[in-house]
Structure formats: C-alpha cells, structure tokens
Amino acid sequence: MHEEVSLLRDGAILLGFGLVFVLIFRRIGLGATLGYLVAGAVVGPHVLGLVGDAESKLGIAEIGITLLLFIVGLELNPARLWRMKHEIFGLGLIQVVACGLAISGIVLLAHFSIEAALALGLPLALSSTAQVLPMLQSSGRLRTPFGERAFSILLFQDLSIVPLITIVAAMSRNPADHAGPPGWILALETVGAIVGLIVAGRFLLRPLFRLIGNMGEREMFVFAGLFTVIASAAVMELLGLSTALGAFIAGVMLADSPYRHELEADVEPFRSILLGLFFLAVGMMLNLPAIAERPLFVATMALALIATKTLVIALIGMAFKMKWRSAFALGVLMSQGGEFGFVLFAQAQAGYLIAPEAASLFGAIITLSMATTPFLMRATRGIREEPIITRGSDEREGPMTDGANALIVGYGRFGQTVAQMLIASDIPVTLIDRDIEMIDIAAEFGAKVYYGDGTRLDLLRQAGAAEAELILFCLDDDQITLDFLESVHTAFPQATILVRAFDRRAVLRLKGGPAAYIVREVLESAVKMARLAMGSLKIDRVEIDRIEFMYRTRDKERLAAQLESGDLHAASDRIITQDARKD
C-alpha cells in the first residue's frame, strides 16, 4: 500500500512540475523538451529531492521512445523506406563513423585510454531520437527532404546500436562479457528478428486489425495498437537488441495498411505522455554534484561535442549536395548526445572500460548537450535557411502524404463519385471509412481507403486535415452535427468544409454552421428523374428548363423561410399560402 501511495505521489509531482515548466518554457519559446529536463532536475535528488529512483522511471518512460518510433514507422511505407536506402546506409553510416572517431579523438586528449575513448566517443556520435523527431514534427519538416535526411541518420543510429554493443563487448575487460555470443550471431539475430516481425505484421497483425475493425470497438484498437508496440519491442529486448528498432519495423509493416491513421490517433496520446516522462527522468538523472566538482570539464566537453558534431554533419551534408544553410541546420539539430548513450555507458562501465565517475560525467555531458539544442536552434535561426518549409528545389516532388489537398470522410456510393471526380482532376485525396468490407473492395479496384472514424478530430489531424484545403463529409445517416462542424472549423480553419446532407431536415440541423456548402443528395437525384420523366413525355426542353428553374426558385425560398423559422412545417405552410394568394 505504501508503494502504491508513493507511486501516485511521485506521479502527481512529476506531472505537476512538468506541466508548469513546459507551459513556462513554451511561453518563452524554448520548447517542451527543455522544460521537461529542467523540471526533472528540480524535482530530482540534487535540488528539491521530491522524487527519487530516476533509473526505474527512465526504464518505464523509454516506452515513449518505442511509441515514437512506431508512429514514425507508420508514416514510412516500405516503398518510401526503400527509396531512402542510400541516405540511411550512406549518410547515416558516414555520420556515425566520422562523428564517433572525431569525438573519440577529443576524449583521448582528455587522458583516457584508447578503449575508454572509443567506449565514450562512439556513443556520443548518436543523437537524441526522442528530441529531434518531435522537433521535426512540430516544425512540419519531418516529411520534407531535410526531415528525411535527419530521419535517415537517426534510423541508422538506431541500427548501429547492435554493432556498437558488439564493439564495447569485444573491448570488455570483464570475463563474463566474453562468454556471450559473438557479434556475427548478434547480427544474424537482428536480421532474423526483423524478418520475423515482417512476417508477423503481414500474416498476424493485419488480420487481427481487420477482425477488430469489423467489430467496431475503438477500445480494442487502442489495446491492439499498444500490444503491437510492446510485443515488438519485447522481442527485440529479449534478443538484446534495440527495442525502438522493433517498434519501428512493426510500424513500417502497417504503414500501407488501411489502419494507419486509426493507430496513429490511438497511440499518440500515450507517446506524448511517456516521452515527457522520459525527459523528466533524464533531468532527474542529471548529476549536478559531478558538474559542480568539474564544471569546466563538463562544459568544455559539451561544447566540444556540439561543435564537432555540428561541423562534421554540416560537411557531410554538403558532400551529399545539401545547401550550406540546410547542412548547417542539420548539424545544429543533431549536435546533442542521445538517450542510447546512457545504455552504452552502462555497458562500458560493466565491462570495466570506464569508471562509474566517468559514466556520470559523460551522462551529464549528454544531458547538458540536449538542454542546449533548443537554445542553439533559436540562436541560429537567422543563419539557418528560412522559411522552415521551402517551396523551391528542396521540396519533394509531388504529394508524399495521402492528401494534402482533399480529405474525404465516407466512401459509400456518394463519396465514391466525389472522390473519383476529384482524382480525375489530379487532386490528391485521402479517403477514410469505417466499413472494412468496403475498404477491401476498394483495394481490389486500386483505391486506398483508410479505416477510421472520420468524426474524431484526432484522427482527422493524423490523416492530414491540418494541411488539407478541402474536408468533405460524405457520410450516410446524417452523422454530422453542428457542434462537430464548429470544432472542425476551429481546429482546421484553413480548410473549406463541404457536407453531404440527406434531405431538408439535415440542412436545417446544420443551420448557421461553418460549412461552405451543404449538398442535399435527394434534391439533385429527384430533379434529374423529373427531367427524364418530362422528356419521355415529349415535353419541350425549354419548358423543362423553365419548370426546373421555377421549382428551384421556390425551393430556395422555402428553405430560406424554414431556416429563418427553424420549423420545417410552419415555413412550408407559409410558402404554400403565399403561392395560393399569387394564383
């Protein structure tokens, strides 16, 4: 019982301090990450001492990193990942090797042995995935060529965890480490685990989500999404591999499935909370006494780390034909140490390559470098390329997301006609529906329809509503309400909203809403049939046009009166009475 109370107390303190500091730091333009780090340092053992056991909380919070990589994987289908292979294994490999050796050389100058310098320098070549990716997402750069290059480096850094672990184990002075499997077996285990996750995603996960989709239970989708992330990470952890890599592979395997946007919307809240907790725990682990004892060493090494990585990455970027401003921005963005450095330092310490004091000092250097990134990004804003998202040669060719122009909710008989006409006009669209059978049939005809509830704002946001120029609701059964349309307009004010309404009653319910157009389905089809009927009776086409014009004029007057009174029948009676008087 005492442990439960302590856990609740710690949770309340961490969330409370995190909330306050993030609000303050966002208000002054320094970003959420630094707010979490400072909040963790304040509540940690070296300042107020309100919360302890940062290591255990860091272990739990690392799930946030796996969720982050899962969501990123969902946005990278295998075809796009294959397109990025040269940047992943070219740019990423060169960055890790060049930065690792350069930083190891600097550490060697600080009177460490060659083995210790490598054990400290190579991990410092890794950047913070948990810090860089949210910054790319919030700035809207993740899907740009700049963001893809940054992500390629981060992904290769994740892949490099296995060889770095192998290098540290090979240099270990601990006899127990040499009893473990050799590096080539670790490599085979990595390949086998990735292939196993691919097979599981293809033959187990997709049928599972299809079954849940047919049930229509959102809670089961949340449950299954979390299970997918945790299970894939657990498999990798069991093999001693990167848990984040496992979650990423699982995400990639579901990236081209119809369930992508639903999974993103369901997992995102958990990712945000746990990622915040991760940075709180990192702040708690900041060894302030170690910094106080050797402040000059920590500050100098942190400065050397940032300067070296910025310079090396900028030079590599320019070698890969990036403009110097973009290359410099990439270097600054990835100049900090990463969270996996803590893991590798712990292994180096267990292998008797470095002393515990060195692990604490270099852990403080990583944390300090992470804390400087928001300041550096702000300070170099005038030097880096502006605006953040360019429309010139650095922009990707064609739409790389599923619909930066039009988002269509509902792919029934009405939505299919709307979508096909927009596609025929070369307007890229994203299609959303909840009918699994309809999604499967559409796939047979080459249409990509995503599963999801289009009346959820979070799902609309994941589907690209924030960038869409049009949002079209083509749903059956008049599911759209006035309150919902108001919330959509508030969340995505740049988008023109069009709504399919079944009949006049539905139009009245949406009176005064933000929809630019409301289309009554039964009106146009009924008018069309009436024209065909009159034509079959040999009525002159001019007369048919006159009758249609007269009907539409009276219908508009009737609808205007009904909207004014809010009473369907009373307004109709008034129009009929007026017509009788005219006659």
C-alpha positions as CSV (number, residue, x, y, z in Angstrom):
1,M,0.0,0.0,0.0
2,H,2.9,2.4,0.8
3,E,4.5,1.7,-2.6
4,E,1.2,2.5,-4.3
5,V,0.9,5.8,-2.4
6,S,4.5,6.6,-3.2
7,L,3.9,5.9,-6.9
8,L,0.9,8.1,-7.0
9,R,2.7,10.9,-5.1
10,D,5.7,10.7,-7.5
11,G,3.4,10.7,-10.5
12,A,1.5,13.7,-9.3
13,I,4.7,15.6,-8.5
14,L,6.3,14.8,-11.9
15,L,3.2,15.6,-13.9
16,G,2.6,18.8,-11.9
17,F,6.1,20.1,-12.3
18,G,6.3,19.0,-15.9
19,L,3.1,20.8,-16.7
20,V,4.2,24.1,-15.1
21,F,7.7,24.1,-16.6
22,V,6.6,23.1,-20.1
23,L,4.0,25.9,-20.1
24,I,6.6,28.4,-19.0
25,F,9.3,27.2,-21.5
26,R,6.8,27.1,-24.3
27,R,5.6,30.6,-23.4
28,I,9.2,32.0,-23.7
29,G,9.8,30.0,-26.9
30,L,12.3,27.4,-25.6
31,G,10.2,24.3,-26.3
32,A,8.8,21.5,-24.2
33,T,11.9,19.3,-24.1
34,L,14.0,21.8,-22.2
35,G,11.0,22.4,-19.9
36,Y,10.8,18.6,-19.0
37,L,14.6,18.4,-18.5
38,V,14.6,21.4,-16.1
39,A,11.5,20.1,-14.3
40,G,13.2,16.7,-13.8
41,A,16.4,18.4,-12.4
42,V,14.3,20.5,-10.0
43,V,12.3,17.6,-8.5
44,G,15.3,15.2,-8.6
45,P,17.6,14.2,-5.8
46,H,20.1,17.0,-6.2
47,V,17.7,20.0,-5.9
48,L,14.4,19.6,-4.1
49,G,14.7,15.8,-3.7
50,L,10.9,15.3,-4.1
51,V,11.1,12.2,-6.4
52,G,13.8,9.5,-6.4
53,D,14.6,6.3,-8.3
54,A,15.1,8.0,-11.7
55,E,16.5,4.9,-13.2
56,S,13.3,2.9,-12.8
57,K,11.2,5.7,-14.1
58,L,13.5,6.1,-17.1
59,G,13.0,2.4,-17.9
60,I,9.3,2.8,-18.0
61,A,9.5,6.1,-19.9
62,E,11.6,4.5,-22.6
63,I,8.4,3.0,-23.9
64,G,7.7,6.6,-25.1
65,I,10.6,6.3,-27.5
66,T,9.4,2.9,-28.8
67,L,5.9,4.5,-29.4
68,L,7.6,7.4,-31.1
69,L,9.4,5.1,-33.5
70,F,6.3,3.1,-34.1
71,I,4.4,6.2,-35.2
72,V,7.3,7.3,-37.4
73,G,7.3,3.8,-38.9
74,L,3.6,4.2,-39.7
75,E,4.4,7.2,-41.8
76,L,7.1,5.3,-43.8
77,N,5.7,2.6,-46.0
78,P,8.3,0.0,-47.3
79,A,8.4,1.7,-50.8
80,R,9.4,5.0,-49.3
81,L,11.9,3.4,-47.0
82,W,13.5,1.6,-49.9
83,R,13.7,5.0,-51.7
84,M,15.7,6.3,-48.7
85,K,18.1,3.4,-48.6
86,H,21.1,5.4,-49.9
87,E,20.6,8.2,-47.3
88,I,20.1,5.6,-44.5
89,F,23.2,3.5,-45.3
90,G,25.2,6.3,-46.9
91,L,24.6,9.5,-45.0
92,G,23.8,7.6,-41.7
93,L,26.8,5.3,-41.8
94,I,29.3,8.1,-42.6
95,Q,27.8,10.3,-39.9
96,V,28.1,7.7,-37.1
97,V,31.7,6.7,-38.2
98,A,33.0,10.2,-38.7
99,C,31.5,11.7,-35.6
100,G,32.3,8.7,-33.5
101,L,36.0,8.7,-34.4
102,A,36.3,12.5,-34.2
103,I,34.8,12.6,-30.7
104,S,36.8,9.6,-29.6
105,G,39.9,11.6,-30.6
106,I,38.8,14.5,-28.4
107,V,38.1,12.2,-25.5
108,L,41.6,10.6,-26.0
109,L,43.1,14.0,-25.5
110,A,41.5,14.1,-22.0
111,H,43.9,11.4,-20.9
112,F,41.6,8.4,-21.3
113,S,42.8,5.0,-22.7
114,I,42.1,4.2,-26.3
115,E,39.4,1.6,-25.3
116,A,37.8,4.1,-22.9
117,A,37.9,6.8,-25.5
118,L,36.1,4.6,-28.1
119,A,33.6,3.4,-25.4
120,L,32.8,7.0,-24.7
121,G,33.2,8.7,-28.1
122,L,31.3,6.2,-30.3
123,P,28.0,6.5,-28.2
124,L,28.3,10.3,-28.3
125,A,28.0,10.1,-32.1
126,L,24.4,9.2,-31.6
127,S,21.8,12.0,-31.4
128,S,18.6,12.1,-29.4
129,T,15.8,10.5,-31.4
130,A,13.4,11.4,-28.7
131,Q,14.3,15.1,-29.0
132,V,14.9,15.5,-32.7
133,L,11.8,13.8,-34.1
134,P,9.3,15.8,-32.1
135,M,11.1,19.0,-33.1
136,L,10.9,17.9,-36.8
137,Q,7.2,17.1,-36.4
138,S,6.3,20.3,-34.6
139,S,8.0,22.4,-37.2
140,G,6.4,20.5,-40.1
141,R,9.7,19.3,-41.6
142,L,9.6,15.6,-41.0
143,R,8.2,14.9,-44.5
144,T,10.5,17.3,-46.3
145,P,13.9,16.3,-47.9
146,F,15.6,17.9,-44.9
147,G,13.5,15.9,-42.5
148,E,14.1,12.7,-44.4
149,R,17.8,13.2,-44.2
150,A,17.7,13.8,-40.5
151,F,15.4,10.8,-40.0
152,S,17.8,8.6,-42.2
153,I,20.6,9.5,-39.8
154,L,18.5,8.8,-36.7
155,L,17.4,5.4,-38.2
156,F,20.9,4.3,-38.9
157,Q,21.9,5.4,-35.5
158,D,19.2,3.0,-34.1
159,L,20.5,0.3,-36.4
160,S,24.1,0.9,-35.2
161,I,23.2,0.1,-31.6
162,V,23.9,-3.6,-32.3
163,P,27.4,-3.1,-33.7
164,L,28.3,-0.6,-31.0
165,I,27.2,-3.1,-28.3
166,T,29.4,-5.7,-30.1
167,I,32.4,-3.3,-30.2
168,V,32.0,-2.5,-26.5
169,A,31.7,-6.2,-25.6
170,A,34.8,-7.0,-27.7
171,M,36.9,-4.5,-25.8
172,S,35.4,-5.5,-22.4
173,R,37.8,-6.4,-19.6
174,N,35.1,-8.3,-17.8
175,P,35.5,-12.1,-18.4
176,A,31.7,-12.6,-18.2
177,D,31.1,-10.5,-21.3
178,H,33.3,-12.7,-23.4
179,A,31.1,-15.7,-22.6
180,G,28.3,-14.1,-24.6
181,P,27.5,-14.6,-28.3
182,P,29.9,-13.2,-30.9
183,G,29.0,-10.3,-33.0
184,W,28.1,-12.2,-36.1
185,I,25.5,-14.2,-34.1
186,L,24.0,-10.9,-32.9
187,A,23.8,-9.7,-36.5
188,L,22.0,-12.9,-37.5
189,E,19.6,-12.5,-34.6
190,T,18.9,-8.9,-35.7
191,V,18.1,-10.0,-39.3
192,G,16.0,-12.9,-38.0
193,A,14.1,-10.7,-35.6
194,I,13.4,-8.1,-38.4
195,V,12.2,-10.9,-40.8
196,G,10.1,-12.4,-38.0
197,L,8.4,-9.0,-37.4
198,I,7.7,-8.6,-41.1
199,V,6.1,-12.0,-41.3
200,A,4.1,-11.3,-38.2
201,G,2.9,-8.0,-39.5
202,R,1.8,-9.5,-42.7
203,F,0.1,-12.7,-41.6
204,L,-0.9,-11.9,-37.9
205,L,-1.3,-8.2,-37.3
206,R,-3.3,-7.2,-40.4
207,P,-5.9,-10.0,-39.9
208,L,-6.1,-9.0,-36.3
209,F,-6.8,-5.4,-37.0
210,R,-9.3,-6.4,-39.7
211,L,-11.2,-8.5,-37.2
212,I,-11.2,-5.6,-34.7
213,G,-12.3,-3.2,-37.4
214,N,-15.3,-5.4,-38.2
215,M,-16.2,-5.4,-34.5
216,G,-16.2,-1.5,-34.5
217,E,-14.6,-1.4,-31.0
218,R,-12.3,1.6,-30.6
219,E,-11.0,0.4,-27.2
220,M,-9.9,-2.8,-28.8
221,F,-8.0,-0.9,-31.4
222,V,-6.1,1.0,-28.6
223,F,-5.4,-2.2,-26.9
224,A,-4.2,-4.0,-30.0
225,G,-2.0,-1.0,-31.0
226,L,-0.3,-0.9,-27.7
227,F,0.2,-4.7,-27.8
228,T,1.8,-4.4,-31.2
229,V,4.3,-1.8,-30.0
230,I,5.1,-3.5,-26.7
231,A,5.3,-7.0,-28.1
232,S,7.7,-6.0,-31.0
233,A,9.9,-4.1,-28.5
234,A,9.9,-7.0,-26.1
235,V,11.0,-9.4,-28.8
236,M,14.0,-7.2,-29.6
237,E,14.8,-6.7,-25.9
238,L,14.7,-10.5,-25.4
239,L,17.4,-10.8,-28.1
240,G,19.4,-7.9,-26.6
241,L,18.6,-5.6,-29.5
242,S,17.2,-2.1,-29.9
243,T,13.6,-2.0,-28.6
244,A,12.9,1.2,-30.6
245,L,14.0,-0.6,-33.8
246,G,11.5,-3.4,-33.2
247,A,8.7,-0.9,-32.8
248,F,9.8,0.9,-35.9
249,I,9.7,-2.2,-38.0
250,A,6.2,-3.0,-36.7
251,G,5.1,0.5,-37.7
252,V,6.6,0.2,-41.2
253,M,4.7,-3.1,-41.7
254,L,1.4,-1.4,-41.0
255,A,2.2,1.8,-42.9
256,D,0.5,0.8,-46.1
257,S,-2.4,-0.8,-44.3
258,P,-5.9,0.8,-44.0
259,Y,-5.5,1.1,-40.3
260,R,-2.6,3.5,-40.2
261,H,-4.4,6.7,-39.3
262,E,-6.6,5.0,-36.6
263,L,-3.5,3.5,-35.0
264,E,-1.7,6.9,-35.1
265,A,-4.6,8.6,-33.4
266,D,-4.9,5.9,-30.7
267,V,-1.2,5.6,-29.8
268,E,-0.3,9.3,-30.0
269,P,-1.6,10.3,-26.5
270,F,0.4,7.5,-24.8
271,R,3.5,8.5,-26.8
272,S,3.3,12.1,-25.7
273,I,2.9,11.3,-22.0
274,L,5.6,8.7,-21.9
275,L,8.1,10.8,-23.9
276,G,7.5,13.7,-21.5
277,L,8.2,11.3,-18.6
278,F,11.4,10.2,-20.3
279,F,12.8,13.7,-20.4
280,L,11.7,14.2,-16.8
281,A,13.7,11.1,-15.8
282,V,16.7,12.3,-17.8
283,G,16.6,15.6,-15.9
284,M,16.4,13.8,-12.6
285,M,19.5,11.8,-13.6
286,L,21.5,14.9,-14.3
287,N,24.4,14.6,-11.8
288,L,24.6,18.1,-10.6
289,P,27.3,17.4,-7.9
290,A,29.5,15.9,-10.7
291,I,29.1,19.0,-12.7
292,A,29.8,21.2,-9.7
293,E,33.0,19.3,-9.0
294,R,34.3,19.6,-12.5
295,P,32.2,22.3,-14.2
296,L,34.9,23.3,-16.6
297,F,35.4,19.8,-17.9
298,V,31.7,19.1,-18.4
299,A,31.1,22.5,-20.1
300,T,34.2,22.2,-22.3
301,M,33.4,18.6,-23.4
302,A,29.7,19.5,-24.0
303,L,30.9,22.4,-26.1
304,A,33.4,20.2,-28.0
305,L,30.7,17.6,-28.6
306,I,28.3,20.2,-30.0
307,A,30.9,21.9,-32.2
308,T,32.4,18.7,-33.5
309,K,29.0,17.1,-34.5
310,T,27.7,20.4,-36.0
311,L,30.9,20.8,-38.1
312,V,31.1,17.1,-39.2
313,I,27.4,16.7,-40.0
314,A,27.4,20.0,-41.9
315,L,30.4,18.9,-44.0
316,I,28.8,15.5,-44.7
317,G,25.5,17.2,-45.6
318,M,27.3,19.5,-48.1
319,A,29.1,16.4,-49.5
320,F,25.6,15.0,-50.1
321,K,24.7,18.1,-52.2
322,M,22.8,20.0,-49.5
323,K,22.9,23.8,-49.5
324,W,25.2,25.1,-46.8
325,R,22.4,26.6,-44.7
326,S,20.4,23.3,-44.7
327,A,23.6,21.4,-43.9
328,F,24.4,23.7,-41.0
329,A,20.8,23.4,-39.8
330,L,21.1,19.6,-39.9
331,G,24.3,19.8,-37.9
332,V,22.8,22.1,-35.2
333,L,19.7,20.0,-35.0
334,M,21.7,16.8,-34.3
335,S,24.5,18.2,-32.3
336,Q,23.4,16.8,-29.0
337,G,24.2,13.4,-27.4
338,G,21.4,10.8,-27.4
339,E,19.5,8.7,-24.9
340,F,21.2,5.5,-26.1
341,G,24.5,6.9,-24.8
342,F,23.3,6.1,-21.2
343,V,22.8,2.5,-22.2
344,L,26.2,2.1,-23.8
345,F,27.9,3.9,-21.0
346,A,26.4,1.5,-18.5
347,Q,27.7,-1.4,-20.6
348,A,31.1,0.1,-20.8
349,Q,31.1,0.5,-17.1
350,A,30.0,-3.1,-16.6
351,G,32.9,-4.1,-18.9
352,Y,35.4,-2.3,-16.7
353,L,36.3,0.1,-19.6
354,I,35.3,3.3,-17.7
355,A,34.9,4.2,-14.0
356,P,31.4,5.0,-12.6
357,E,32.5,8.6,-12.2
358,A,33.3,8.8,-15.9
359,A,29.9,7.4,-16.7
360,S,28.2,10.1,-14.5
361,L,30.3,12.9,-16.0
362,F,29.6,11.9,-19.6
363,G,25.9,11.3,-18.8
364,A,25.9,14.9,-17.6
365,I,27.6,16.0,-20.8
366,I,24.8,14.3,-22.9
367,T,22.1,15.9,-20.8
368,L,23.7,19.3,-21.0
369,S,24.1,19.0,-24.8
370,M,20.4,18.0,-25.1
371,A,19.4,21.1,-23.0
372,T,21.3,23.4,-25.3
373,T,19.6,22.3,-28.5
374,P,16.5,24.5,-28.2
375,F,18.7,27.5,-27.4
376,L,21.0,26.7,-30.4
377,M,18.1,26.3,-32.7
378,R,16.7,29.6,-31.6
379,A,20.1,31.4,-31.7
380,T,20.9,30.2,-35.2
381,R,17.5,31.0,-36.7
382,G,18.9,33.9,-38.7
383,I,21.7,31.8,-40.1
384,R,19.7,28.7,-41.0
385,E,17.6,28.5,-44.1
386,E,14.2,30.3,-43.8
387,P,11.4,29.7,-44.1
388,I,11.4,26.3,-42.4
389,I,9.3,24.7,-45.2
390,T,10.5,25.8,-48.6
391,R,8.7,25.6,-51.8
392,G,11.7,25.6,-54.1
393,S,14.1,22.9,-55.3
394,D,14.4,21.4,-51.8
395,E,10.8,20.4,-51.8
396,R,9.7,16.8,-52.6
397,E,8.2,16.2,-56.0
398,G,4.5,15.6,-55.8
399,P,2.4,14.9,-52.7
400,M,4.2,12.5,-50.4
401,T,1.3,12.3,-48.0
402,D,-2.1,10.8,-48.8
403,G,-3.9,14.0,-49.4
404,A,-2.6,17.5,-48.8
405,N,-5.5,18.8,-50.8
406,A,-8.7,17.0,-50.0
407,L,-9.8,14.8,-47.2
408,I,-12.9,12.7,-47.9
409,V,-14.7,11.1,-45.0
410,G,-17.1,8.4,-46.1
411,Y,-16.5,6.2,-49.2
412,G,-20.0,4.9,-49.9
413,R,-21.9,5.5,-53.1
414,F,-21.8,9.3,-52.6
415,G,-18.2,9.5,-51.5
416,Q,-17.0,7.3,-54.3
417,T,-18.4,9.6,-57.0
418,V,-16.9,12.7,-55.4
419,A,-13.5,11.0,-54.9
420,Q,-13.3,9.7,-58.5
421,M,-14.1,13.1,-60.0
422,L,-11.5,14.8,-57.8
423,I,-8.9,12.2,-58.7
424,A,-9.8,12.6,-62.4
425,S,-8.9,16.3,-61.9
426,D,-5.5,15.3,-60.5
427,I,-6.4,16.4,-57.0
428,P,-4.7,14.1,-54.4
429,V,-7.2,12.8,-51.8
430,T,-7.1,10.9,-48.6
431,L,-10.1,8.5,-48.1
432,I,-11.5,7.4,-44.8
433,D,-14.3,4.9,-44.0
434,R,-15.2,2.5,-41.2
435,D,-16.7,-0.2,-43.4
436,I,-14.0,-3.0,-43.6
437,E,-15.8,-4.8,-46.5
438,M,-15.9,-1.5,-48.5
439,I,-12.2,-0.9,-47.8
440,D,-11.3,-4.4,-49.1
441,I,-13.5,-4.0,-52.2
442,A,-12.0,-0.6,-52.9
443,A,-8.5,-2.1,-52.6
444,E,-9.3,-4.6,-55.3
445,F,-10.0,-1.7,-57.7
446,G,-6.8,0.1,-56.7
447,A,-8.3,2.7,-54.3
448,K,-6.5,3.3,-51.0
449,V,-9.1,3.8,-48.2
450,Y,-8.0,4.1,-44.6
451,Y,-10.0,2.7,-41.7
452,G,-11.1,5.1,-39.1
453,D,-13.8,7.2,-37.5
454,G,-13.8,10.5,-39.5
455,T,-15.9,12.2,-36.8
456,R,-12.8,12.2,-34.5
457,L,-10.7,15.3,-34.6
458,D,-7.5,13.5,-33.6
459,L,-8.0,11.0,-36.5
460,L,-8.6,13.9,-38.9
461,R,-5.4,15.5,-37.7
462,Q,-3.4,12.3,-38.2
463,A,-4.9,12.0,-41.7
464,G,-3.6,15.4,-42.7
465,A,-6.5,17.7,-42.1
466,A,-4.2,20.5,-40.8
467,E,-2.7,20.7,-44.4
468,A,-5.9,20.0,-46.4
469,E,-7.6,22.6,-48.5
470,L,-10.8,20.7,-48.5
471,I,-12.6,18.5,-46.0
472,L,-15.6,16.7,-47.4
473,F,-18.0,14.8,-45.2
474,C,-19.8,12.2,-47.4
475,L,-21.3,10.1,-44.6
476,D,-24.6,8.3,-44.6
477,D,-27.3,8.7,-41.9
478,D,-26.7,12.3,-41.1
479,Q,-23.9,11.7,-38.6
480,I,-22.6,15.2,-38.9
481,T,-23.7,17.7,-36.2
482,L,-23.5,21.4,-36.0
483,D,-21.2,21.3,-32.9
484,F,-18.9,18.9,-34.7
485,L,-18.6,21.1,-37.7
486,E,-17.8,24.1,-35.4
487,S,-15.0,22.1,-33.8
488,V,-13.6,21.0,-37.2
489,H,-13.6,24.6,-38.4
490,T,-11.8,25.8,-35.2
491,A,-9.2,23.0,-35.4
492,F,-8.6,23.4,-39.2
493,P,-9.6,26.9,-40.2
494,Q,-7.7,26.8,-43.5
495,A,-9.9,24.1,-44.9
496,T,-13.1,24.6,-46.8
497,I,-15.8,22.3,-45.4
498,L,-18.4,20.5,-47.6
499,V,-21.1,18.3,-46.2
500,R,-23.4,15.8,-47.7
501,A,-26.9,16.1,-46.2
502,F,-29.5,13.6,-47.0
503,D,-32.5,15.9,-47.0
504,R,-34.0,19.2,-46.0
505,R,-34.2,18.2,-42.3
506,A,-30.4,17.6,-42.2
507,V,-29.8,21.1,-43.8
508,L,-31.9,22.7,-41.0
509,R,-29.9,20.9,-38.3
510,L,-26.7,22.4,-39.8
511,K,-28.1,25.9,-39.9
512,G,-25.5,28.6,-39.2
513,G,-22.6,26.2,-39.3
514,P,-19.2,26.8,-40.9
515,A,-19.8,24.5,-43.9
516,A,-19.2,26.4,-47.1
517,Y,-21.6,24.1,-49.0
518,I,-24.3,21.6,-47.9
519,V,-25.4,19.3,-50.7
520,R,-28.8,17.7,-50.4
521,E,-28.5,14.3,-52.0
522,V,-32.2,13.7,-52.7
523,L,-32.7,17.1,-54.4
524,E,-30.4,16.6,-57.3
525,S,-31.3,13.0,-58.0
526,A,-35.0,13.8,-57.8
527,V,-34.7,16.8,-60.1
528,K,-32.8,14.6,-62.6
529,M,-35.5,11.9,-62.6
530,A,-38.2,14.6,-63.0
531,R,-36.4,15.9,-66.1
532,L,-36.1,12.4,-67.5
533,A,-39.8,11.8,-66.9
534,M,-40.9,15.0,-68.6
535,G,-38.6,14.3,-71.5
536,S,-40.0,10.8,-72.0
537,L,-43.5,12.5,-72.4
538,K,-42.1,14.7,-75.2
539,I,-42.3,17.9,-73.3
540,D,-40.2,20.6,-74.9
541,R,-36.7,21.1,-73.4
542,V,-37.2,24.8,-72.9
543,E,-40.3,24.1,-70.9
544,I,-38.4,21.5,-68.8
545,D,-35.8,24.1,-68.1
546,R,-38.4,26.7,-67.1
547,I,-40.1,24.2,-64.8
548,E,-36.8,23.3,-63.2
549,F,-35.9,26.9,-62.7
550,M,-39.3,27.7,-61.1
551,Y,-39.0,24.7,-58.8
552,R,-35.5,25.6,-57.7
553,T,-36.5,29.2,-57.1
554,R,-39.5,28.2,-54.9
555,D,-37.4,25.5,-53.2
556,K,-34.8,28.2,-52.2
557,E,-37.5,30.4,-50.9
558,R,-39.0,27.6,-48.9
559,L,-35.6,26.6,-47.5
560,A,-34.7,30.2,-46.6
561,A,-38.1,30.5,-44.7
562,Q,-37.5,27.2,-43.0
563,L,-34.0,28.2,-41.9
564,E,-35.4,31.5,-40.6
565,S,-38.2,30.0,-38.6
566,G,-36.4,26.7,-37.7
567,D,-39.8,25.0,-38.3
568,L,-40.0,22.7,-41.2
569,H,-43.8,22.5,-41.5
570,A,-44.7,26.1,-40.5
571,A,-42.4,27.6,-43.1
572,S,-43.8,25.2,-45.8
573,D,-47.3,26.2,-44.9
574,R,-46.4,29.9,-45.2
575,I,-44.9,29.4,-48.7
576,I,-47.9,27.4,-49.9
577,T,-50.3,30.1,-48.6
578,Q,-48.3,32.8,-50.4
579,D,-48.4,30.7,-53.6
580,A,-52.1,30.3,-53.3
581,R,-52.6,34.1,-52.9
582,K,-50.5,34.7,-56.0
583,D,-52.7,32.4,-58.0
